[in-house]
Amino acid sequence: MILTVTLNTALDLTYRVPSLRPHSSHRITEVIERPGGKGLNVARVLAALGHPVTVTGFAGGGTGRALRTALAGLDEAGPLTDALVPVAGATRRTIAVVDAATGDTTQLNEPGPLVSPAEWNTFLERYDALLPTAAAVALCGSLPPGVPVGAYARLVRAARAASVPVLLDTSGEPLRRGVAARPDMVKPNADELAELTGSHEPAQAVRETRRRGAHAVVASLGPEGLLAVTPEGRWRAAPPARVSGNPTGAGDSAVAGLLSGLVSGEPWPVRLARAVALSAATVRAPVAGEFDAGVYAEYLELAEVTPEGPAD
Amino acid sequence: MILTVTLNTALDLTYRVPSLRPHSSHRITEVIERPGGKGLNVARVLAALGHPVTVTGFAGGGTGRALRTALAGLDEAGPLTDALVPVAGATRRTIAVVDAATGDTTQLNEPGPLVSPAEWNTFLERYDALLPTAAAVALCGSLPPGVPVGAYARLVRAARAASVPVLLDTSGEPLRRGVAARPDMVKPNADELAELTGSHEPAQAVRETRRRGAHAVVASLGPEGLLAVTPEGRWRAAPPARVSGNPTGAGDSAVAGLLSGLVSGEPWPVRLARAVALSAATVRAPVAGEFDAGVYAEYLELAEVTPEGPAD
C-alpha cells in the first residue's frame, strides 16, 4: 500500500453564494463537505486509480468524526484504509466561498487543534508500525500547533531507514528541515521554492534544493507544468494546451500521479505524464479537488514530457 | 417550565479575521462555536436567569451532534432540558466573519436540512406532549425546507387549545399565517412589520397586526427600543441612553425578558423593562449573543417604560 500522512487534516467546506459582499448577509445556495488536507486529497486520487492506500495523521472532535465518516464512504469507491490517530482537539474546518457571479474564491482557514506530546508520540508509534508495509510514503501539508517543527525530518529519516521511498510536500521551516533529512522527492511550487532558497529562478532554486538534500525535485510551476530534476535526468512536463478551471487540489493530484508511477515501477517520464494529466483533470473537474477520469485518460496520451539533459 | 421551539436550529460559528478581503485566503485567528437558532438563544438567556426551560425543534448530522453536546454543557449553568427531535439531514451552520480591523460582520448562512413528513409528525407529537407542562411557549425563527408554511399556525392553535400563552417570533409567510391563528404575542422588528402589513409606520403596522389576529404586539425598533400594544394598554420602552456594541441576539434576549416577566406574573411594564434591559445587556456583551449580568441589573433599574394610553 501507499501511506499518506496528513498531520493537519481538515473538513473542507465549499459554499456557493450568488455574490460575496463584505459586511452583508448571504444565503448559501450550495454546500459541499469533504475530507481534506493535502495527504487526504492525494489518498483519494490514489484510491480512485485503484491503488491500496492508508491514511494517517490526526483527527478529533465533531469535525474529525464527520471527516472519518466521509472517509469510510470513500472506501466503498476505492481501497482506502483509515489509520488516523485520535486527538482531543477538533479537526479544523476550511471554507471556500465561491462567488457564483465571478467564479472567484475566498478562503477561510481555521487553525488546527493543539496536539499534545503524548498524542505526537502515539502518532510516531503508528507511523513506524505502518512503514514496513508501505511501498511509498507521502508527507503532506502544514503542521498543527504542538507538533515539533522538525516533525517531517523525523518522518523522512524513519522512511529512509526502512528503505521506503518518501515524498515531502510542505512549506516554510518544516520543508527546510525535512529537505535536510534527504527525502527521495519534494514537490514544491514556485513560492515554496523561492521561500526555501531565496531564488525566484526555478532552475537555480531546484538545484539549490537538491544541494540541501532532496534527491529529486519536481517543481510545480502552475500553467507551465512541472520541472523535474532527478538522479536519472531532467525533464519538463506540461499539458498540450493551457487548462482552465479550478486549480484547487491540482498539486495534490500531481503528487498522486508521481506516487502512482513510482509504485508501478514506471520510469520518470511516465510518472510525470501521470502527474500532469491528473493535475489537468483536477483543474477541469466541476467540483474542486475531484478529477475528471475522461480528461485524465485523454491527457495521459497528450502530456508533453521533454528531456532537458542529465541532472547537474 | 418555559418551552422554546427552534425548527431550524444552527451551529453558530464566529470567525475573527484580521481583515476580510474577498478573493484572498484568510487565517482565522479565533473560532467560537455555539448552539444557535433564535429559540435556543432565548432558552439560553432564560436558563441563565434561572427559569427551567425545555428546547424542542430539530437537530441532525454531525453539526446536530455538536449542537446537542454544547447544549448539555449549558445545562450545567442553568436548568435547560434538550427535547430536540432527531432528523436525518444535518443541522445548518451559520458563520459570522468578524473583520477585526473594522468590527463589521459578514454573515454566511447554510440552508437547513430537508425535514420529511414523518419527522414533522414526530415533532408534532413531541410538541403536543410537552405543551401541558409548559407555563409559556415561544415559537422562534425560520422554517427549514419540508416543514409546511402553516407550521406556526398549527403550533399556535395547539398552545391556545391547551391554554398555554404563546409568543411567535418569525417573518414572512410563516408569520402571516401564524398571526391569523391568534397568538398571545408577536415580537416583529420594523422590517418584519413592514413586510407583514405593507406599512412602514410602526404604530399603524402594529394596529394592523393586531387586527389580523395577534393579541399583543411588541415591536422591536432597534435603538429606539420597544413599542408594545396589548389588551392591557400601550407602552414605549427604551434604555436610558443609546447602547453601542453587537446587536446579534438582542431581539432573542428581548423575547426571553418578555417570557420571564410573563411566567413570573409581572405586569406589562416590568416585562418590558426586563426585555429592554436584557436586550441592552446583550448588545454590550463582548461575545455575540451572550449578555452581561451587571449591565442587565443596572438597566433593569434605568429602563424607561412610558404608558401611551389604552390600546385602540
Boltz contact constraints between the chains, C-beta under 6 A:
constraints:
  - contact:
      token1: [A, 20]
      token2: [B, 22]
      max_distance: 6.0
  - contact:
      token1: [A, 22]
      token2: [B, 20]
      max_distance: 6.0
  - contact:
      token1: [A, 22]
      token2: [B, 106]
      max_distance: 6.0
  - contact:
      token1: [A, 23]
      token2: [B, 104]
      max_distance: 6.0
  - contact:
      token1: [A, 23]
      token2: [B, 106]
      max_distance: 6.0
  - contact:
      token1: [A, 25]
      token2: [B, 107]
      max_distance: 6.0
  - contact:
      token1: [A, 26]
      token2: [B, 108]
      max_distance: 6.0
  - contact:
      token1: [A, 27]
      token2: [B, 109]
      max_distance: 6.0
  - contact:
      token1: [A, 28]
      token2: [B, 108]
      max_distance: 6.0
  - contact:
      token1: [A, 28]
      token2: [B, 110]
      max_distance: 6.0
  - contact:
      token1: [A, 31]
      token2: [B, 110]
      max_distance: 6.0
  - contact:
      token1: [A, 62]
      token2: [B, 62]
      max_distance: 6.0
  - contact:
      token1: [A, 62]
      token2: [B, 65]
      max_distance: 6.0
  - contact:
      token1: [A, 62]
      token2: [B, 66]
      max_distance: 6.0
  - contact:
      token1: [A, 65]
      token2: [B, 62]
      max_distance: 6.0
  - contact:
      token1: [A, 66]
      token2: [B, 62]
      max_distance: 6.0
  - contact:
      token1: [A, 104]
      token2: [B, 23]
      max_distance: 6.0
  - contact:
      token1: [A, 106]
      token2: [B, 22]
      max_distance: 6.0
  - contact:
      token1: [A, 106]
      token2: [B, 23]
      max_distance: 6.0
  - contact:
      token1: [A, 107]
      token2: [B, 25]
      max_distance: 6.0
  - contact:
      token1: [A, 108]
      token2: [B, 26]
      max_distance: 6.0
  - contact:
      token1: [A, 108]
      token2: [B, 28]
      max_distance: 6.0
  - contact:
      token1: [A, 109]
      token2: [B, 27]
      max_distance: 6.0
  - contact:
      token1: [A, 110]
      token2: [B, 28]
      max_distance: 6.0
  - contact:
      token1: [A, 110]
      token2: [B, 31]
      max_distance: 6.0
